């Protein structure tokens, strides 16, 4: 061997399924950008990161928890252990940079701790500080060396607050969100009829989201079935959720006297296919709302928190819309039913309205216009180049 390969050591910290997927895409883009470099990747990993060969220091599968009570009471020991393990590993192994992917409550604290230890910190997929708890921008200013944002309005927001180390790299979902097969195949695989309308129900990727959001979604399906008996429903599970969790909630809903449609299916590994095939989607607020918009399917955005969390968080929210597609559009394109507004009756009414062919086509056209603002794709590649550039700045 005439010459040894250049070596780059990166710790990557992601905490939720969406961040895990973006981190995995980033790893592939980094390898492709510098094929002659020997990369060493390690950190907090989920299924997607492990699949691309990132060494696991902490498994994030059980850490994707949201809410004051859930985090600070139930999950606090797990978080403390994960935090200390990652911090100690970074200090001992001295990576060229630590890349934080989304997951702000955990990652901002870790960035502060590691920056104080002299490590280079890069944040990919900005914390949504423009939406709530905007005072945290001071943490980013002090403890993040480079911030890579993925929504077009974020660049101006941060620069208006004095941050110059910010770059808009595009959205990593653009060009990547596409079904592997069409509607007919999705229906065939799930024993559904091609002649009836299809409603996709997406209750979220966290267990607590399933327990709070899925029951009213199921009740909604019962209401719609009474009005349009030919309607079919599909629940595409997030990768980190088990079919048994959904079946338990379905059985409890039936025991409460709710007559569910016989045309209700649970599927896993077909989320994008189910969204693309559906006539309309009821989707929990989060990344899935943007995926739905990119797939062009009319949607209603829903969310429900515990009372204690909702009362604690609501005063901290400073945006008019919570859905990403609405924030990008700058208007209430998709109806948002949050907390007390999220009732089966109201959701059924909104979904039935969207099943109207004229309304449906009109929203599909608007979704195409809005998602065009996200650029032409290649976000992972641009993020990889920005990270490599930041490392070279030493």
N, C-alpha and C positions, 0 to 999 in steps of 0.2 A: 504494500500500500504506500503510494508516493506521498500522499498528504492526508492528514486526518481531517474529518469533517468539522465545520464550524458547529459549535454547540450553543443552544439557547434553552434555558430552563424557565418554564412558566408555571406558576400556580394559578389555577382558574377556580373561582368560587361561584357556583350557581346553586340555587335552592329550590326551584319549582320546575315542573315539567317543561314549561315554555322556555325558561332560561336555560335549562339543561339542553334542550334541542338547539337553541341558538349557539350555545357554547360548543356543542359538537360540530356544528357547521363551521364555526370559527376555527376549530382545530384543523379540520380538513382544509380550509382555505389557507391557513398558515403553512401547512406542509406543502401545498401546491405552489405557494408563493416563493418558497425557498427549498427546492428539492434537494439541494446539496447540504442542507443544514440538518444536524441531528437534534431534534427537539426532544425535550423531556417535559412531559405534561403531568401534573398531579394536582389534587385538590379535592373539592367537594363535588361529588359526582352523582348523577342519576343514570338511568338505563342508557340514554343516548350517548352520554360522555364515556361511559364504560365501553360501549360498543365500538367507539373509535380509538380505544386504547389509552384513555386517560387513567393514570394510577389513582386509585381511591385512597384518600386519607380519611375522609368522612363520607358516608353514604347520606345523600340528602333526601332519600325517599320518604323518610318519616319526619322531615323537618319542614315540609311545606304546609305550615299551619298559620292561620291568620286570626287575629282578634286579641283583645287585651286579656281576657280571662284565660283563653286557650294558651297563649304564649307565656304570660307571666306566672301563671299558676301551674297548669298541667305540664307544659313543655319546657319550662325554664331549666330543669336539670339537663335535658338533652342539648339545649342551646348553649349552655355554659360549657359543657363537655366538648361540643363541636367547636366552639369558639377557641377554647384553650388549645385543643389539638391542632387546629389550623394555624393558630398564631405561633405555637412552638415549632411546628414543622417548617413554617416560613423562615423563622429565625435561624433554625439549624441548617436548612438546605439553601438558603440565600438565593432565591430565584432572581433572574434578570428583571422580572416584573411580576406583580400580582394583578391578575385581570379579574375584576368583579363584574358579574353579569346579573343585572337587575337585583332582586331580593334586598331592597334598601334597608329595612330595619336591622338586618344582620350585617350586611356588607358595609354600610357606612360606619358602623362601630369598628368593624375589623380593619377597614381602610385607615381610620384614625389611629388605631393601635399600631399597625404595621408601618405607616408613614413615620410615626415617631421613632421607630426602630431603624429608619433610614432606607426602607425598601421603596422601590418605584411602584406607584399605584396607578392603574388604568381602569376606568369605569366604562363598561360597554353596556348600552341600554340604560339610559338615564333613569334615576329615581324620578317618579312623577311628582316632583316638588311643585310644579305649576298647578297641580290639582289640590294638594293639601299639605299642610305642615311645611310651608314654603321657607320657614326660617332655617330649615336644614341645608339651605344653599350655602350657609357659612361653613358647614362641614366639608362640602364639596370643594369650596374655594381653598380651604386650608390643607386638605388631606388627599386630594386627587390630583395627580400630575397631568392626566389627560382624560377628557370626557368625550365619549363617542355617543352621539344621540341618533335616534332612529325615526323621530317624527319631525316633520318640516318646521313646525312652529317652535320647537324646543331651542333651536340655535339662537334665535332672536331673544327668547325669554332669558336664557343664561347670559348672553352678552349684555343685555340691558341691566343685568345685576353684577356686571364687572368681571365676568369670567371670560378670559381670552383663549384658554386652552381647550376650546370646544370645537368639535367637528361633526357635521351632519354627514353620516355615511350611507343614508338611505335605510329603508326598512328591510330586514332580513327575510320577511315573509314574501315580499314581492318576487315573483318568478319561481318561488318554491312551493306555494300553496296551489296544488292542482290535484285532482283525483286521479287515481291509477286506472280507473275504469268508470264507465258511464252508468246512467240511471238504471237501464234495463238489467245490467249485471248485478248492481246493488240490490235491486228488488228480487232478482232470481236467487241470490245467495241467502236472502232473508225470508224467502217464501211469502213475498208480498205481491199484490196485484198491480200491474202496470196501468190499469184503468182508473184507479182511485188516487185522490190527492195524498201527498205525503208530507207530514209535519215532523221535523227533527226537534228533539228536546235535549238540550245540553245544560245539565245542572251544575257544571263546574268540575274541577279536578281534585278538590279537597274533600275529605270525608264530611266535614262540617257543612260544606256547601250541599253535598248530597242530602244530608238529613234535613236541611232547612228548605232547600229549593226544589228538590225532586217531588215531595208530596203535593205542593200546589200545581206543579206541572202535570202530575198524574190526574189530579182533579180537573184540570183544564182539558185534558184529553177526553175525560168522561163527558164534559159539557159539550165539546165539539162533536163527539160521536152521536149525541142525541140529535143535534141539528143536522149533521152531515154524516150519516152512518157509514158511508163509503170511505171516510177518511182513515188513513193509516198513520201509525206513529212509530218512530224509531229513536232509541236512546243510544247514541254512540258513546261508549265509555272512554274516559281518559286512560292513558297507558298505565297509570299508577293505581287504578281502581279495579276492584274485583267484581265480577258478576254477582257474587253472593250478597254484596252490599246493596245492590239495586234490588235484587229479588226479595231481600228482607223488607225493604221499604215498600215494595209493591204489595207484598202479602199483608203488611200492616195497614196499608191504604184500603185494601179490599175488606179487611176485618172492620174497618171504620164505616163500611157500608157504601163505599164508592164503587160504582159499576164500571170497571175499566173496559176499554175496547178489546175485542179479541184480536184486533189487528195491531197489536203492540209488540215490538221486537226490541231486544237488547243486542247490541253488537259491540265488538271490540276490534280495534285496528282498522276501522273504516270511518273515522270521524270526517275526514274531508270528502270521502265518497258520499257519505250520508247527507252532509250539508249541501253538496253540489246537486244531489238528486232531489232534494226536498223542494217543495213549492214554497214553504215558509219555515222559519226557524225561530224557536224561543231559546235564547242563549244567555247564560249567566255572564254578567259584566266581566270583562277581562280580555286576554289576547284572542280568545275564540270569537269575539265580536268582530275583530279586524279580519280574521281568517274568513269568517262568513261573508263579510263585505267584499273581500278579494275574490271569493268564489261567486259573487254576484247574486246571492240568494237573499230575498227580502227577510228582514228579521225584526223581532221585538227583543229588547234588552231587559233582563230581569235581575234582581238581586234582593237578598234578604239576609240580614245579620241578626245576631242575638240583640235583645233590647239594650243590654249594658254596652255592647260594642257600638251599636248605632248611636246611642245618646252621647257616647264619648267621642266618636269620630265626626259626627255631623257638623259640629261647630268648627272643625278644622278644615272642612272642604271649602274651597274657594273657586270652584268652576261651575258653570251653568249646566254642563252636561257631564255624565260619568262615562258614557260609551265612547270608546276610541274613535269609532266611525263618525260620531256626532262632533267630537272635538276637531277632527280633521276637516269635516264639512263646515264647521262654524255655525251649525244650525241643528235643530232637532229633526234630523232625517229619519232616524229610527225611534219609535216610541220607547221610552224608558219607564219601567214599572219597578220602582225601588221601595223596599220595606212595606209601608202601609198601603201603597198603591198596587203592590203586587198581590192581587187576588185572582183566583181561578176565573171568576166571572169576567173581570176586566181583561185578563190575558186572552181568554177565549174570544171575546168581542174583537180585540185587536187582530188576532190571527185570522179570524173569519173575514174581517175586512180586507186583509192582505191577500186572501185567497181569490178575491175578485181579480179577474184577468187584467183589467185595465190598470188597477192600482198596482198589481204585481209587476207588470211590465214597466210602469213608470218608475217604481223604486229600483228595479234592475238597471234602468238607464242612468239614474242618479248615482247609484253605487259605482258604476263604471267611471263616471266623471270624478267622483271624490277620490277613489283609490288611485286614479292617475296622478294625483298630487304626491304620491309616495315615491315616484321615480320609476326607473326601469329595471331595478334589481341590482344584484352585485354587492349588496351591503356587507356580507361576510368577507368578501374579498377586499373591499375598501377598509373594513375594520382591521383585517389582518395586516395590510400595508401600513396603516396608522400605528398599530402596535409595534411593528418592526422598526418604523421610523423613530418612535419614542424610545425604544431600547437603544438605538444607535446614537441618540442625543447625549448619552452619557459621555 
